[in-house]
């Protein structure tokens, strides 16, 4: 993987984790879990759209780029 994925999605999830740590309640962690679910869904929808637009070129790009965080996902 050569690229680090989506800085927008990663930073939003990091902010949610920060709020959950600061407030330390179940609602914060539920928000993190729900955000992870929604982010995963959004990434899958965007990938399907990009496959439709760019086909093989997107396949080459996707093989060398992580979805969210480098070396993690």
C-alpha positions as CSV (number, residue, x, y, z in Angstrom):
1,X,0.0,0.0,0.0
2,X,1.5,3.3,-1.0
3,X,-1.2,5.8,-0.1
4,X,-2.8,6.5,3.2
5,X,-6.5,6.2,2.2
6,X,-9.1,8.8,3.1
7,X,-7.9,11.6,5.4
8,X,-11.5,12.9,5.7
9,X,-13.0,9.7,7.0
10,X,-10.0,8.9,9.2
11,X,-10.0,12.3,10.8
12,X,-13.8,12.2,11.5
13,X,-13.4,8.7,13.1
14,X,-10.5,9.9,15.2
15,X,-12.5,12.9,16.4
16,X,-15.3,10.6,17.4
17,X,-12.9,8.4,19.4
18,X,-11.5,11.5,21.0
19,X,-15.0,12.6,22.2
20,X,-15.7,9.1,23.4
21,X,-12.5,9.2,25.5
22,X,-13.2,12.6,26.8
23,X,-16.7,12.0,27.9
24,X,-16.2,8.4,28.8
25,X,-19.8,7.1,28.4
26,X,-21.5,4.5,26.4
27,X,-23.2,7.0,24.0
28,X,-19.8,8.2,22.8
29,X,-18.6,4.6,22.1
30,X,-22.0,3.8,20.4
31,X,-21.4,6.8,18.2
32,X,-18.0,5.5,17.3
33,X,-19.4,2.1,16.4
34,X,-22.2,3.6,14.4
35,X,-19.8,5.9,12.6
36,X,-17.6,2.9,11.7
37,X,-20.5,1.1,10.2
38,X,-21.6,4.1,8.2
39,X,-18.1,4.9,7.0
40,X,-17.6,1.3,5.9
41,X,-20.9,1.4,4.0
42,X,-20.0,4.8,2.4
43,X,-16.5,3.5,1.3
44,X,-18.1,0.4,-0.3
45,X,-20.7,2.6,-2.2
46,X,-18.0,5.0,-3.4
47,X,-15.8,2.1,-4.6
48,X,-18.6,0.5,-6.5
49,X,-19.3,3.9,-8.2
50,X,-15.6,4.4,-9.1
51,X,-15.4,0.8,-10.5
52,X,-18.3,1.7,-12.8
53,X,-16.6,4.9,-13.9
54,X,-13.0,3.9,-14.3
55,X,-13.0,0.0,-14.3
56,X,-9.4,-1.3,-14.7
57,X,-7.7,2.0,-13.9
58,X,-9.5,2.1,-10.6
59,X,-8.5,-1.5,-10.0
60,X,-4.9,-0.6,-10.3
61,X,-5.3,2.4,-8.0
62,X,-7.2,0.3,-5.4
63,X,-4.6,-2.4,-5.3
64,X,-2.0,0.2,-4.2
65,X,-4.1,2.4,-1.9
66,X,-5.6,1.6,1.5
67,X,-9.2,2.4,2.1
68,X,-9.0,4.3,5.4
69,X,-5.7,4.1,7.3
70,X,-2.4,2.9,5.9
71,X,-1.4,-0.6,7.1
72,X,-4.7,-1.0,8.9
73,X,-7.6,-1.0,6.4
